[in-house]
Structures are given as structure tokens and as C-alpha cells.
Amino acid sequence: MILLGLTGSIGMGKSTVATMFAEEGVPVFDADAAVHHLQGPGGRVVAAIEAAFPGTTGAGGVDRPALSAAVLGDRHAIRRLEAIVHPAVAEERAAFIAAHEDAPIVLLDVPLLFETGGDRAVDAVVVVSAAPDVQRARVLARPGMTPVKLDAILARQMPDAEKRARADHVIATDVPLAETRAAVQQVIACVRSSEGR
């Protein structure tokens, strides 16, 4: 099995590319979806988050806007939160990989792959990228997003140029979808041929 890490800064089109890999038959572990599950109603990190950040959870699990407000711009608070969430996500990821051990390729969709050192646990890294103005327009179109919030998020993420420099494969998403899909197919073919599959 080849473990491919998929990453890219906010608004780069990572979800779209992950879906394309899935449509090509590649099992995709979505770290964000795992976090939502863990923080949802009855999620196993909800109590720990409430203990660390009182008033940020309720019947529906973690109140994401309240938690975001509690940690935004506070490095220590972010580290406390990550110490709760990251080990739980790692367990979910390990279970996913074990469940797909017969697949020739498994894709791990991890937003902060480089930032958390996750690139050391995969065989190759795919970075999704788009021009800065395209990225900014996409993100600012999201509900509740503001330029200040976007800048705070970008400050926590490795710059796109550095991600591209460290990538084994770069997939552009500021091109027609057909070109992005062709790039996904090319990565899969490249990875399979490198393994003689």
C-alpha cells in the first residue's frame, strides 16, 4: 500500500481534489470529517474540550464558533486544543488504514499535513494549489468568513510556495476541472507505476 498525503492551504480546492481521488477508486481518509465526528454529538473529545475550554460545547457537541473564538490568535490555547484532537484523529486514521490494507493506494486528506509533521508518515505528498487571488476570493465567499479571520488562519499555515516546494506532486485547481481531474489521474498512474502496480 502507498500512503499519499493530500494537503493545501485553505481555499485551495482540496476537498474537490479528494473527491476526484475517491471517484478514481482511491480510499480517502478525511481528517476534517474525522474531527467533525469526534466533536459532534456524543463525540469522544467533547468532554475534554469542555474541560479545557468551558462553555464551548452543548447538546450538539462542540460549538465550533464558540471554540474558534476561544482559541483564535492564542497559540497556547491552540496547542491545548491540538493536544486533545490530534491523538484522537491519529487513532481514527490508523483504523481507516487498517480497514483498507488491501488497497494499492490510500489517500490521507490532512489540511495541516506539513505543519503537524504528518508528511513523515506518508510515502508521497500531493499539494493542491491555486493563485492567491483565487484562494482569497473562494475563502471570503464562505459564510462567516472575514479578512481578519482568513489572515489568522493563513498565519497558522505554511505558505503555499513552501508547500509546493516540498510536494512530490502539485495539482492546480485554478484551471478547468477537467485539467485538475487529469492531474489526479496522472498522479495515480505515476504512483502505481513507481510501485510496479
N, CA, C and O of each residue as an XYZ file, in Angstrom:
788
protein
N       0.840     -1.214      0.000
C       0.000      0.000      0.000
C       0.867      1.253      0.000
O       1.845      1.357      0.740
N       0.483      2.197     -0.848
C       1.135      3.508     -0.874
C       0.238      4.478     -0.112
O      -0.954      4.586     -0.398
N       0.817      5.185      0.863
C       0.081      6.220      1.589
C       0.412      7.565      0.955
O       1.558      8.015      0.966
N      -0.624      8.194      0.401
C      -0.459      9.520     -0.199
C      -1.037     10.548      0.761
O      -2.162     10.386      1.232
N      -0.290     11.595      1.055
C      -0.818     12.686      1.865
C      -1.311     13.785      0.940
O      -0.591     14.213      0.038
N      -2.532     14.240      1.164
C      -3.092     15.346      0.370
C      -3.220     16.556      1.278
O      -3.828     16.475      2.345
N      -2.645     17.680      0.856
C      -2.741     18.880      1.676
C      -2.800     20.110      0.783
O      -2.665     20.020     -0.437
N      -3.002     21.245      1.406
C      -3.112     22.514      0.690
C      -3.713     23.522      1.640
O      -4.484     23.163      2.530
N      -3.371     24.755      1.461
C      -3.890     25.799      2.338
C      -5.397     25.971      2.141
O      -5.982     25.449      1.192
N      -6.001     26.711      3.055
C      -7.439     26.952      2.996
C      -7.834     27.550      1.637
O      -7.146     28.424      1.109
N      -8.944     27.066      1.088
C      -9.474     27.624     -0.152
C      -8.764     27.188     -1.418
O      -9.004     27.745     -2.489
N      -7.890     26.195     -1.305
C      -7.132     25.757     -2.485
C      -7.863     24.694     -3.318
O      -7.421     24.360     -4.417
N      -8.965     24.169     -2.806
C      -9.716     23.176     -3.575
C      -9.388     21.739     -3.206
O      -9.558     20.826     -4.014
N      -8.915     21.545     -1.974
C      -8.505     20.225     -1.525
C      -9.659     19.236     -1.507
O      -9.493     18.081     -1.902
N     -10.826     19.677     -1.053
C     -11.990     18.782     -0.988
C     -12.380     18.297     -2.382
O     -12.718     17.128     -2.571
N     -12.331     19.201     -3.350
C     -12.655     18.839     -4.736
C     -11.690     17.775     -5.241
O     -12.102     16.797     -5.865
N     -10.405     17.971     -4.969
C      -9.387     17.008     -5.423
C      -9.542     15.672     -4.687
O      -9.404     14.611     -5.295
N      -9.826     15.721     -3.395
C     -10.040     14.478     -2.633
C     -11.199     13.691     -3.218
O     -11.127     12.468     -3.331
N     -12.269     14.386     -3.591
C     -13.425     13.730     -4.211
C     -13.031     13.072     -5.522
O     -13.500     11.978     -5.836
N     -12.174     13.731     -6.288
C     -11.718     13.157     -7.565
C     -10.918     11.878     -7.330
O     -11.068     10.911     -8.077
N     -10.067     11.860     -6.297
C      -9.332     10.629     -5.967
C     -10.315      9.522     -5.606
O     -10.163      8.383     -6.048
N     -11.331      9.859     -4.799
C     -12.332      8.865     -4.403
C     -13.073      8.322     -5.623
O     -13.348      7.126     -5.712
N     -13.391      9.210     -6.558
C     -14.088      8.785     -7.784
C     -13.221      7.867     -8.648
O     -13.732      7.114     -9.477
N     -11.895      7.941     -8.442
C     -10.976      7.049     -9.165
C     -10.754      5.741     -8.401
O      -9.930      4.916     -8.795
N     -11.495      5.561     -7.307
C     -11.417      4.308     -6.550
C     -10.393      4.289     -5.431
O     -10.113      3.232     -4.867
N      -9.824      5.456     -5.098
C      -8.830      5.529     -4.019
C      -9.550      5.809     -2.694
O     -10.271      6.801     -2.590
N      -9.368      4.947     -1.672
C      -9.974      5.246     -0.367
C      -9.383      6.543      0.196
O      -8.168      6.739      0.175
N     -10.250      7.421      0.695
C      -9.813      8.728      1.193
C     -10.180      8.886      2.659
O     -11.351      8.808      3.031
N      -9.158      9.111      3.493
C      -9.403      9.445      4.899
C      -9.440     10.963      5.002
O      -8.460     11.635      4.682
N     -10.567     11.502      5.448
C     -10.775     12.942      5.549
C     -10.579     13.359      7.009
O     -11.447     13.121      7.848
N      -9.440     13.980      7.304
C      -9.128     14.383      8.679
C     -10.165     15.371      9.226
O     -10.545     15.287     10.394
N     -10.623     16.309      8.379
C     -11.635     17.277      8.833
C     -12.936     16.572      9.221
O     -13.555     16.906     10.232
N     -13.343     15.590      8.403
C     -14.571     14.843      8.706
C     -14.404     14.072     10.013
O     -15.341     13.970     10.806
N     -13.209     13.531     10.230
C     -12.939     12.808     11.479
C     -13.064     13.752     12.674
O     -13.622     13.385     13.708
N     -12.542     14.969     12.523
C     -12.635     15.961     13.601
C     -14.102     16.296     13.887
O     -14.517     16.361     15.044
N     -14.883     16.509     12.818
C     -16.314     16.810     12.994
C     -17.018     15.679     13.743
O     -17.843     15.925     14.623
N     -16.684     14.443     13.387
C     -17.283     13.273     14.041
C     -16.885     13.229     15.517
O     -17.729     13.013     16.387
N     -15.600     13.434     15.794
C     -15.095     13.392     17.171
C     -15.669     14.515     18.031
O     -15.823     14.363     19.243
N     -15.987     15.657     17.386
C     -16.502     16.813     18.120
C     -18.021     16.934     18.046
O     -18.602     17.854     18.621
N     -18.657     16.013     17.346
C     -20.111     16.059     17.188
C     -20.834     15.532     18.414
O     -20.206     15.263     19.437
N     -22.171     15.377     18.320
C     -22.949     14.876     19.454
C     -22.410     13.519     19.916
O     -22.324     12.577     19.127
N     -22.047     13.425     21.201
C     -21.519     12.169     21.738
C     -20.087     11.870     21.324
O     -19.564     10.795     21.620
N     -19.453     12.811     20.642
C     -18.078     12.611     20.181
C     -17.116     12.428     21.343
O     -17.311     13.003     22.414
N     -16.072     11.623     21.131
C     -15.227     11.252     22.270
C     -14.256     12.319     22.743
O     -13.584     12.110     23.753
N     -14.149     13.453     22.062
C     -13.280     14.526     22.593
C     -14.090     15.687     23.164
O     -13.519     16.661     23.654
N     -15.402     15.589     23.104
C     -16.263     16.707     23.543
C     -16.034     17.049     25.020
O     -15.882     18.221     25.364
N     -16.008     16.041     25.887
C     -15.850     16.295     27.326
C     -14.494     16.931     27.619
O     -14.399     17.842     28.441
N     -13.451     16.456     26.950
C     -12.101     17.008     27.173
C     -12.025     18.458     26.697
O     -11.359     19.286     27.318
N     -12.708     18.759     25.594
C     -12.716     20.137     25.086
C     -13.489     21.050     26.040
O     -13.078     22.182     26.298
N     -14.599     20.554     26.555
C     -15.381     21.354     27.509
C     -14.556     21.629     28.775
O     -14.606     22.727     29.329
N     -13.799     20.622     29.224
C     -12.975     20.790     30.425
C     -11.877     21.836     30.191
O     -11.567     22.626     31.083
N     -11.298     21.835     28.997
C     -10.216     22.773     28.687
C     -10.729     24.162     28.329
O     -10.086     25.174     28.612
N     -11.922     24.188     27.690
C     -12.496     25.469     27.224
C     -13.970     25.529     27.632
O     -14.853     25.321     26.800
N     -14.236     25.812     28.905
C     -15.625     25.802     29.416
C     -16.565     26.677     28.582
O     -16.221     27.792     28.189
N     -17.762     26.140     28.323
C     -18.776     26.892     27.594
C     -18.690     26.759     26.082
O     -19.386     27.470     25.357
N     -17.832     25.845     25.591
C     -17.676     25.713     24.135
C     -18.384     24.479     23.571
O     -18.255     24.170     22.387
N     -19.132     23.775     24.428
C     -19.865     22.602     23.929
C     -21.307     22.648     24.425
O     -21.661     23.409     25.326
N     -22.126     21.799     23.799
C     -23.527     21.714     24.188
C     -24.094     20.382     23.747
O     -23.348     19.434     23.502
N     -25.416     20.304     23.644
C     -26.071     19.050     23.260
C     -25.638     18.584     21.872
O     -25.622     17.385     21.591
N     -25.292     19.528     21.016
C     -24.881     19.178     19.655
C     -23.385     18.916     19.532
O     -22.851     18.836     18.425
N     -22.706     18.782     20.685
C     -21.259     18.584     20.647
C     -20.545     19.914     20.788
O     -21.004     20.805     21.503
N     -19.417     20.043     20.100
C     -18.639     21.276     20.182
C     -19.340     22.395     19.414
O     -19.771     22.210     18.276
N     -19.445     23.556     20.058
C     -19.975     24.756     19.400
C     -18.777     25.380     18.682
O     -17.977     26.090     19.291
N     -18.664     25.106     17.377
C     -17.460     25.497     16.639
C     -17.184     27.013     16.660
O     -16.033     27.410     16.845
N     -18.206     27.872     16.474
C     -17.919     29.312     16.566
C     -17.402     29.716     17.947
O     -16.507     30.554     18.053
N     -17.963     29.123     19.007
C     -17.521     29.458     20.377
C     -16.096     28.966     20.602
O     -15.287     29.667     21.209
N     -15.783     27.762     20.115
C     -14.433     27.223     20.280
C     -13.435     28.048     19.471
O     -12.335     28.346     19.936
N     -13.833     28.407     18.266
C     -12.974     29.225     17.407
C     -12.657     30.553     18.097
O     -11.513     31.006     18.085
N     -13.673     31.170     18.696
C     -13.472     32.448     19.400
C     -12.560     32.257     20.610
O     -11.795     33.155     20.961
N     -12.638     31.084     21.248
C     -11.837     30.826     22.447
C     -10.354     30.633     22.141
O      -9.500     30.908     22.984
N     -10.052     30.160     20.931
C      -8.636     29.865     20.623
C      -8.008     30.811     19.599
O      -6.785     30.849     19.469
N      -8.829     31.574     18.869
C      -8.317     32.412     17.779
C      -7.203     33.351     18.255
O      -7.389     34.156     19.167
N      -6.056     33.220     17.617
C      -4.941     34.107     17.919
C      -4.187     33.780     19.205
O      -3.253     34.496     19.568
N      -4.579     32.697     19.908
C      -3.926     32.321     21.170
C      -3.165     31.012     20.955
O      -3.759     29.934     20.958
N      -1.853     31.112     20.768
C      -1.040     29.924     20.456
C      -1.146     28.834     21.520
O      -1.215     27.647     21.200
N      -1.159     29.249     22.791
C      -1.228     28.260     23.881
C      -2.555     27.526     23.865
O      -2.610     26.315     24.076
N      -3.634     28.274     23.611
C      -4.962     27.654     23.551
C      -5.039     26.694     22.359
O      -5.608     25.607     22.463
N      -4.469     27.102     21.242
C      -4.477     26.234     20.056
C      -3.708     24.953     20.342
O      -4.145     23.868     19.956
N      -2.563     25.068     21.015
C      -1.769     23.871     21.354
C      -2.546     22.950     22.294
O      -2.503     21.729     22.143
N      -3.256     23.532     23.263
C      -4.067     22.718     24.191
C      -5.136     21.955     23.417
O      -5.371     20.771     23.657
N      -5.783     22.659     22.479
C      -6.827     22.026     21.668
C      -6.237     20.908     20.802
O      -6.802     19.818     20.714
N      -5.098     21.192     20.164
C      -4.466     20.188     19.300
C      -4.046     18.952     20.084
O      -4.103     17.837     19.566
N      -3.623     19.147     21.341
C      -3.205     18.016     22.183
C      -4.388     17.099     22.497
O      -4.198     15.920     22.797
N      -5.592     17.630     22.428
C      -6.799     16.823     22.637
C      -7.219     16.147     21.330
O      -7.521     14.954     21.301
N      -7.231     16.933     20.253
C      -7.798     16.461     18.982
C      -6.853     15.575     18.170
O      -7.275     14.542     17.649
N      -5.581     15.964     18.056
C      -4.668     15.237     17.161
C      -4.494     13.757     17.496
O      -4.525     12.935     16.580
N      -4.309     13.371     18.786
C      -4.169     11.937     19.068
C      -5.430     11.136     18.697
O      -5.340     10.001     18.231
N      -6.593     11.744     18.912
C      -7.853     11.058     18.574
C      -7.982     10.872     17.064
O      -8.431      9.824     16.600
N      -7.586     11.901     16.292
C      -7.621     11.799     14.832
C      -6.620     10.740     14.361
O      -6.901      9.990     13.426
N      -5.466     10.682     15.003
C      -4.447      9.685     14.637
C      -4.986      8.265     14.814
O      -4.701      7.384     14.003
N      -5.756      8.047     15.864
C      -6.359      6.721     16.098
C      -7.375      6.396     15.006
O      -7.422      5.269     14.512
N      -8.189      7.385     14.630
C      -9.175      7.177     13.565
C      -8.466      6.859     12.241
O      -8.900      5.987     11.488
N      -7.375      7.576     11.974
C      -6.613      7.378     10.736
C      -6.015      5.971     10.689
O      -6.069      5.302      9.657
N      -5.444      5.529     11.812
C      -4.848      4.196     11.875
C      -5.909      3.116     11.611
O      -5.648      2.134     10.917
N      -7.089      3.311     12.169
C      -8.179      2.348     11.960
C      -8.608      2.326     10.490
O      -8.899      1.265      9.938
N      -8.645      3.505      9.863
C      -9.024      3.611      8.444
C      -8.007      2.885      7.568
O      -8.375      2.128      6.670
N      -6.724      3.125      7.839
C      -5.664      2.477      7.049
C      -5.749      0.958      7.207
O      -5.623      0.221      6.228
N      -5.961      0.493      8.432
C      -6.074     -0.950      8.681
C      -7.259     -1.542      7.935
O      -7.187     -2.663      7.432
N      -8.354     -0.781      7.865
C      -9.564     -1.266      7.184
C      -9.390     -1.333      5.666
O     -10.144     -2.027      4.984
N      -8.398     -0.614      5.135
C      -8.163     -0.586      3.682
C      -6.785     -1.132      3.323
O      -6.178     -0.706      2.341
N      -6.298     -2.071      4.117
C      -4.927     -2.560      3.919
C      -4.705     -3.247      2.571
O      -3.563     -3.396      2.139
N      -5.787     -3.668      1.899
C      -5.643     -4.320      0.597
C      -5.637     -3.326     -0.566
O      -5.389     -3.713     -1.708
N      -5.908     -2.054     -0.286
C      -5.931     -1.046     -1.360
C      -4.506     -0.720     -1.796
O      -3.619     -0.610     -0.949
N      -4.262     -0.560     -3.121
C      -2.918     -0.217     -3.565
C      -2.495      1.189     -3.144
O      -1.316      1.445     -2.897
N      -3.474      2.099     -3.067
C      -3.207      3.487     -2.650
C      -4.283      3.908     -1.651
O      -5.466      3.634     -1.854
N      -3.875      4.568     -0.583
C      -4.817      5.194      0.348
C      -4.413      6.663      0.462
O      -3.239      6.980      0.651
N      -5.392      7.548      0.346
C      -5.138      8.990      0.409
C      -5.545      9.522      1.777
O      -6.662      9.294      2.242
N      -4.617     10.237      2.415
C      -4.903     10.881      3.695
C      -5.049     12.370      3.440
O      -4.069     13.058      3.153
N      -6.286     12.869      3.546
C      -6.599     14.284      3.315
C      -6.414     15.013      4.641
O      -7.272     14.952      5.522
N      -5.273     15.710      4.770
C      -4.919     16.356      6.041
C      -4.539     17.819      5.797
O      -3.485     18.091      5.221
N      -5.390     18.773      6.233
C      -5.114     20.188      5.969
C      -3.740     20.653      6.459
O      -3.035     21.355      5.734
N      -3.353     20.271      7.678
C      -2.083     20.738      8.249
C      -1.032     19.627      8.223
O      -0.343     19.397      9.217
N      -0.914     18.950      7.103
C      -0.008     17.797      6.982
C       1.439     18.174      7.308
O       2.080     17.512      8.124
N       1.950     19.218      6.684
C       3.331     19.637      6.934
C       3.474     20.232      8.339
O       4.438     19.954      9.052
N       2.495     21.055      8.717
C       2.564     21.772      9.988
C       2.596     20.818     11.180
O       3.185     21.137     12.213
N       1.959     19.639     11.043
C       1.894     18.679     12.155
C       2.909     17.545     11.997
O       2.929     16.611     12.798
N       3.758     17.629     10.953
C       4.753     16.583     10.740
C       4.187     15.324     10.117
O       4.874     14.305     10.044
N       2.942     15.382      9.668
C       2.294     14.213      9.073
C       2.921     13.745      7.775
O       2.722     12.606      7.351
N       3.691     14.643      7.140
C       4.337     14.256      5.879
C       5.359     13.139      6.090
O       5.697     12.418      5.151
N       5.854     12.994      7.333
C       6.830     11.931      7.610
C       6.166     10.560      7.664
O       6.852      9.539      7.609
N       4.848     10.525      7.771
C       4.135      9.252      7.894
C       3.544      8.769      6.572
O       2.857      7.748      6.539
N       3.806      9.495      5.478
C       3.261      9.091      4.174
C       4.401      8.841      3.193
O       5.535      9.267      3.412
N       4.074      8.136      2.095
C       5.085      7.808      1.092
C       5.319      8.945      0.107
O       6.418      9.083     -0.431
N       4.300      9.757     -0.134
C       4.416     10.895     -1.048
C       3.356     11.925     -0.670
O       2.327     11.597     -0.080
N       3.636     13.184     -1.026
C       2.719     14.281     -0.692
C       2.211     14.947     -1.963
O       2.977     15.276     -2.869
N       0.879     15.137     -2.001
C       0.223     15.862     -3.086
C      -0.243     17.191     -2.513
O      -0.983     17.220     -1.530
N       0.185     18.294     -3.122
C      -0.242     19.625     -2.674
C      -1.198     20.209     -3.707
O      -0.922     20.209     -4.907
N      -2.322     20.704     -3.214
C      -3.327     21.351     -4.054
C      -3.083     22.853     -3.977
O      -2.926     23.405     -2.887
N      -3.052     23.513     -5.127
C      -2.670     24.926     -5.136
C      -3.495     25.728     -6.139
O      -3.988     25.197     -7.135
N      -3.628     27.007     -5.851
C      -4.302     27.950     -6.747
C      -3.663     29.321     -6.528
O      -2.977     29.538     -5.529
N      -3.886     30.232     -7.450
C      -3.335     31.588     -7.326
C      -3.901     32.266     -6.073
O      -5.049     32.016     -5.707
N      -3.107     33.122     -5.411
C      -3.552     33.767     -4.165
C      -4.884     34.509     -4.283
O      -5.696     34.459     -3.359
N      -5.125     35.199     -5.409
C      -6.385     35.949     -5.542
C      -7.577     34.994     -5.654
O      -8.666     35.302     -5.170
N      -7.373     33.845     -6.289
C      -8.443     32.830     -6.404
C      -8.725     32.255     -5.019
O      -9.880     32.117     -4.616
N      -7.659     31.924     -4.300
C      -7.786     31.379     -2.945
C      -8.568     32.342     -2.053
O      -9.517     31.938     -1.381
N      -8.166     33.621     -2.046
C      -8.789     34.614     -1.172
C     -10.277     34.790     -1.506
O     -11.120     34.864     -0.612
N     -10.584     34.856     -2.806
C     -11.981     35.024     -3.225
C     -12.830     33.838     -2.774
O     -13.954     34.012     -2.302
N     -12.282     32.633     -2.925
C     -13.023     31.429     -2.514
C     -13.324     31.454     -1.012
O     -14.452     31.202     -0.590
N     -12.297     31.761     -0.216
C     -12.462     31.699      1.236
C     -13.384     32.802      1.737
O     -14.224     32.558      2.603
N     -13.238     34.017      1.201
C     -14.067     35.128      1.671
C     -15.526     34.975      1.258
O     -16.397     35.674      1.776
N     -15.795     34.058      0.324
C     -17.182     33.785     -0.084
C     -17.887     32.849      0.912
O     -19.103     32.668      0.849
N     -17.109     32.258      1.829
C     -17.700     31.344      2.813
C     -18.479     32.107      3.873
O     -18.096     33.216      4.246
N     -19.580     31.518      4.365
C     -20.377     32.192      5.406
C     -19.540     32.441      6.659
O     -18.812     31.561      7.118
N     -19.654     33.641      7.199
C     -18.982     33.969      8.457
C     -17.496     34.251      8.341
O     -16.842     34.533      9.345
N     -16.952     34.182      7.138
C     -15.512     34.434      6.977
C     -15.262     35.929      6.809
O     -16.016     36.634      6.137
N     -14.194     36.387      7.431
C     -13.805     37.797      7.313
C     -12.319     37.848      6.931
O     -11.599     36.870      7.132
N     -11.855     38.976      6.384
C     -10.421     39.096      6.071
C      -9.532     38.862      7.297
O      -8.463     38.263      7.179
N      -9.965     39.331      8.471
C      -9.177     39.164      9.704
C      -9.077     37.679     10.058
O      -8.003     37.180     10.393
N     -10.202     36.988      9.979
C     -10.231     35.554     10.290
C      -9.358     34.789      9.301
O      -8.604     33.898      9.693
N      -9.460     35.134      8.024
C      -8.664     34.467      6.990
C      -7.176     34.679      7.257
O      -6.390     33.737      7.163
N      -6.787     35.905      7.587
C      -5.374     36.186      7.851
C      -4.858     35.390      9.052
O      -3.714     34.934      9.053
N      -5.711     35.222     10.083
C      -5.317     34.440     11.264
C      -5.112     32.972     10.884
O      -4.181     32.325     11.363
N      -5.984     32.454     10.024
C      -5.865     31.064      9.568
C      -4.598     30.888      8.736
O      -3.844     29.934      8.928
N      -4.373     31.820      7.810
C      -3.188     31.736      6.939
C      -1.892     31.849      7.745
O      -0.877     31.259      7.376
N      -1.926     32.601      8.837
C      -0.733     32.765      9.677
C      -0.326     31.439     10.312
O       0.849     31.230     10.612
N      -1.296     30.536     10.520
C      -1.017     29.223     11.120
C      -0.601     28.199     10.073
O      -0.117     27.124     10.425
N      -0.781     28.512      8.799
C      -0.493     27.559      7.739
C       0.834     27.892      7.054
O       1.189     29.057      6.869
N       1.549     26.837      6.689
C       2.779     27.027      5.932
C       2.435     27.716      4.619
O       1.419     27.383      4.008
N       3.253     28.673      4.161
C       2.958     29.360      2.898
C       2.848     28.376      1.728
O       3.554     27.370      1.671
N       1.958     28.692      0.814
C       1.711     27.823     -0.345
C       2.995     27.516     -1.116
O       3.214     26.377     -1.528
N       3.840     28.522     -1.311
C       5.078     28.308     -2.078
C       5.964     27.261     -1.418
O       6.598     26.454     -2.098
N       6.003     27.279     -0.087
C       6.826     26.299      0.640
C       6.213     24.905      0.519
O       6.931     23.917      0.362
N       4.884     24.831      0.592
C       4.216     23.529      0.433
C       4.510     22.958     -0.949
O       4.840     21.780     -1.085
N       4.390     23.797     -1.967
C       4.655     23.336     -3.336
C       6.091     22.852     -3.476
O       6.353     21.853     -4.147
N       7.021     23.560     -2.841
C       8.439     23.180     -2.928
C       8.702     21.827     -2.271
O       9.595     21.094     -2.694
N       7.933     21.498     -1.246
C       8.139     20.239     -0.513
C       7.302     19.085     -1.067
O       7.465     17.942     -0.639
N       6.416     19.373     -2.005
C       5.499     18.359     -2.531
C       6.189     17.403     -3.502
O       7.162     17.755     -4.169
N       5.656     16.184     -3.560
C       6.067     15.236     -4.599
C       5.250     15.480     -5.860
O       5.727     15.268     -6.974
N       4.000     15.933     -5.667
C       3.092     16.228     -6.787
C       2.317     17.492     -6.434
O       1.898     17.667     -5.290
N       2.123     18.377     -7.420
C       1.308     19.584     -7.224
C       0.147     19.526     -8.209
O       0.341     19.290     -9.401
N      -1.065     19.744     -7.695
C      -2.258     19.749     -8.543
C      -2.881     21.138     -8.482
O      -3.240     21.622     -7.409
N      -3.006     21.772     -9.644
C      -3.597     23.112     -9.727
C      -5.119     23.018     -9.760
O      -5.687     22.139    -10.407
N      -5.774     23.945     -9.047
C      -7.247     23.969     -9.064
C      -7.789     25.283     -9.601
O      -8.998     25.513     -9.579
N      -6.897     26.152    -10.087
C      -7.369     27.402    -10.702
C      -7.365     27.255    -12.225
O      -7.131     28.213    -12.961
N      -7.630     26.031    -12.671
C      -7.706     25.671    -14.093
C      -9.048     24.968    -14.292
O      -9.725     24.674    -13.307
N      -9.457     24.686    -15.545
C     -10.715     23.947    -15.729
C     -10.694     22.607    -14.979
O      -9.652     21.961    -14.867
N     -11.871     22.202    -14.466
C     -11.973     20.968    -13.677
C     -11.403     19.758    -14.409
O     -10.807     18.876    -13.791
N     -11.586     19.719    -15.715
C     -11.082     18.581    -16.491
C      -9.559     18.470    -16.380
O      -9.010     17.369    -16.357
N      -8.891     19.612    -16.312
C      -7.426     19.602    -16.173
C      -7.020     19.116    -14.786
O      -6.051     18.373    -14.634
N      -7.775     19.544    -13.778
C      -7.484     19.090    -12.417
C      -7.695     17.576    -12.322
O      -6.881     16.865    -11.732
N      -8.798     17.091    -12.910
C      -9.078     15.649    -12.891
C      -7.977     14.873    -13.612
O      -7.562     13.812    -13.145
N      -7.505     15.388    -14.736
C      -6.430     14.725    -15.487
C      -5.159     14.666    -14.641
O      -4.422     13.681    -14.692
N      -4.902     15.721    -13.863
C      -3.726     15.745    -12.991
C      -3.847     14.689    -11.890
O      -2.862     14.043    -11.533
N      -5.062     14.519    -11.355
C      -5.308     13.476    -10.339
C      -5.019     12.100    -10.937
O      -4.339     11.277    -10.324
N      -5.545     11.860    -12.142
C      -5.336     10.566    -12.803
C      -3.853     10.323    -13.072
O      -3.365      9.197    -12.967
N      -3.153     11.386    -13.416
C      -1.719     11.278    -13.689
C      -0.943     10.912    -12.418
O      -0.025     10.093    -12.467
N      -1.310     11.517    -11.283
C      -0.660     11.191    -10.007
C      -0.886      9.720     -9.665
O       0.046      9.020     -9.270
N      -2.128      9.255     -9.819
C      -2.439      7.855     -9.515
C      -1.620      6.921    -10.407
O      -1.054      5.936     -9.932
N      -1.562      7.237    -11.695
C      -0.798      6.405    -12.637
C       0.680      6.412    -12.281
O       1.341      5.375    -12.340
N       1.197      7.569    -11.914
C       2.613      7.723    -11.552
C       2.945      6.897    -10.310
O       3.952      6.190    -10.272
N       2.091      6.997     -9.302
C       2.314      6.270     -8.050
C       2.243      4.765     -8.293
O       3.065      4.003     -7.784
N       1.255      4.350     -9.075
C       1.113      2.913     -9.346
C       2.310      2.381    -10.134
O       2.803      1.288     -9.854
N       2.779      3.154    -11.122
C       3.885      2.676    -11.941
C       5.183      2.636    -11.134
O       6.037      1.779    -11.365
N       5.327      3.557    -10.197
C       6.537      3.575     -9.374
C       6.606      2.351     -8.468
O       7.678      1.944     -8.017
N       5.430      1.774     -8.215
C       5.378      0.576     -7.366
C       5.258     -0.689     -8.184
O       5.189     -1.792     -7.642
N       5.232     -0.516     -9.523
C       5.075     -1.677    -10.388
C       3.699     -2.299    -10.308
O       3.526     -3.504    -10.491
N       2.695     -1.425    -10.021
C       1.326     -1.951     -9.903
C       0.547     -1.601    -11.161
O      -0.629     -1.946    -11.275
